[in-house]
Amino acid sequence: MDVHTVIMAGGSGVRFWPQSRRHRPKQLLNIVGEKTMIRATVDRVIPLTPIDKIMIVTGVHHSEKIHKQIPEMPENSIVAEPVGRNTAPCVALAAYKLAKRDPEAVMVVLPADHLITKEEEFRSVLRDAAKLAADTGDLITFGIIPDRPETGYGYIQLGPMIAEFGGLKAHRVERFVEKPDLITAQSYLQHGDYLWNSGMFIWKVSSIVNALQRYLPVVSKAMESLTPFLDTPDEPKAIAEVYESLPDISIDYGVMERADNVLVVPVDVGWNDVGSWTSLQDVWNTDEEGNAIKGKFLSLNAKGCVVSSPQKLTALVGVEDLIVVDTPDAILVCRKDKAQDIKQLQQLLVKHGYQGLL
Amino acid sequence: MDVHTVIMAGGSGVRFWPQSRRHRPKQLLNIVGEKTMIRATVDRVIPLTPIDKIMIVTGVHHSEKIHKQIPEMPENSIVAEPVGRNTAPCVALAAYKLAKRDPEAVMVVLPADHLITKEEEFRSVLRDAAKLAADTGDLITFGIIPDRPETGYGYIQLGPMIAEFGGLKAHRVERFVEKPDLITAQSYLQHGDYLWNSGMFIWKVSSIVNALQRYLPVVSKAMESLTPFLDTPDEPKAIAEVYESLPDISIDYGVMERADNVLVVPVDVGWNDVGSWTSLQDVWNTDEEGNAIKGKFLSLNAKGCVVSSPQKLTALVGVEDLIVVDTPDAILVCRKDKAQDIKQLQQLLVKHGYQGLL
């Protein structure tokens, strides 16, 4: 059984503005540690799937920078999407590329920009899940065991356990649920059989191809028409011709919520989707007043702030629950509970003539 | 009658950190307009008292920078205090210097770092007040007619009107009062006979010398001992020898609150003491949400903020009543109602090894 890893690196990174920019999205930033998130994601799986069995799908404007980050990667393993079409077309493109190379392979799908602190445990459950996927032909996803009533994640409700494999317990899925409000999230945590939807998948290439044919025939037909050109010099041109007409749909909505052979495996791997500046309060070092800091910082009665100030000293006086980000050409000051509004700044930047800061 | 202007430029500027620094206090900044505050203060009185009748008293570390700002000023008209001793020694030093030059002169004393928008009116009332001071020998101060219940200023309660002169109405002082709380300030505003204490004074040199001899003999004796050296090459050395031992006392407390020949003249000259970042909300342009802005700024539901960001774009999301200041090496984010705490940052900067940012 060959295992391949597909890393989805299509994020546009507007939620980490001003550190992230149109041409420097989150996966290309070292928001969490020393490495960029894409480099960390690759390094994390290399002990499991060597570099020639890793594929990255990214946006056409980012593929060169991705290649600079992973220079040892074969060029035809970095696949450029001409436009973003959410995760279903991205997964499908990678699946059909792998199907042409090795139809019996198992395919691991990982986002490029998540944090996983328990790397050994992560590889261990990936290894077991890959075997389970090879054995059963099921579509497996990881559900993260929650430790707090997080309202920023989707949840998966566990159904009955139907297999134990190595250290894994594989369950049917009762249902996928959208990001809840706080009361609902608290009830999920108390209820105990709700997991965070991690966006990580493990399946046989043939299993996902079958599922795409059944649930997203428009996508699978487009990929079939592409297949003769994949891994040839004509690949980019062929992709460009079909991609724009593909539906913008997530693999969760398009396949996982519809298929009848979906399994969820509860895991505890120190996962964080690093989805917004706010998420860094769980990732960065914090001081006694709960300020999460990267850089130079002085606090006079500041509490619960997230501060990124790598160049110059940021002094906070009497403020609470703010996000403060300094970059060479722009500063952000945002209420933590308004972090979701940061993406709206994109339109404002254009409107006020600051296109250069997008 | 000769009128001389003495500008007190001893401010250390800690309240405008990080824009103001130990060696770049507020009077050397162009916080309000294009000019530095000291340059604007000099230019404002030049039509009344030509440059050779202006004297500036400042700290020894600032005299060179002051001279660069006012290069046309005779060198012996910029007097350097070796240490700050509040306004009484500063006023006394200037008074004794003028007494040696022209004992019959009228002396106008102005802070170096206040804003006055109605300049013509200001010079007009100064001119009249100087005549009144020459005629009566009284110690005159301007009281600013308040337009809001400001808690950041001291107040002067009007006594009976005892003279009208030109456009001026001169009153006895009922009492000087410290900065009030909001309820008290509101009652002052309603009461109608309370004025803001402007820190501007007009008196004959001989009148203030007499008052110093009577109410602050320690100071006047020191100045008498200095007199032979004033306006000679030995002046700095002589000042250095006595200054440290002088009491740290304000002219308000030391003389004005004790003397029996004090008059207050109500004026409306567009005055603002520019005492803190918060004061700039009444000085800078504001947007529709009451954000007072200098520089590049983007707001997404930000209200009532004071933003100084001359170099890079500052974007505020969902925040209210903050002070945000960007400088080349430090950023401040402070709650507006905690602006008085900014001076405490000085100790924190030292404690955390940021002496270079003092």
Interface residues (C-beta under 8 A of the other chain):
Chain A: P18 L298 L300 N301 S309 K312 L313 T314 A315 L316 V317 G318 V319 L322 V324 D326 T327 P328 D329 A330 I331 L332 V333 C334 R335 D337 K338 D341 I342 Q344 L345 L348 L349 H352 Y354 L357
Chain B: P18 L298 L300 N301 S309 K312 L313 T314 A315 L316 V317 G318 V319 L322 V324 D326 T327 P328 D329 A330 I331 L332 V333 C334 R335 D337 K338 D341 I342 Q344 L345 L348 L349 H352 Y354 L357
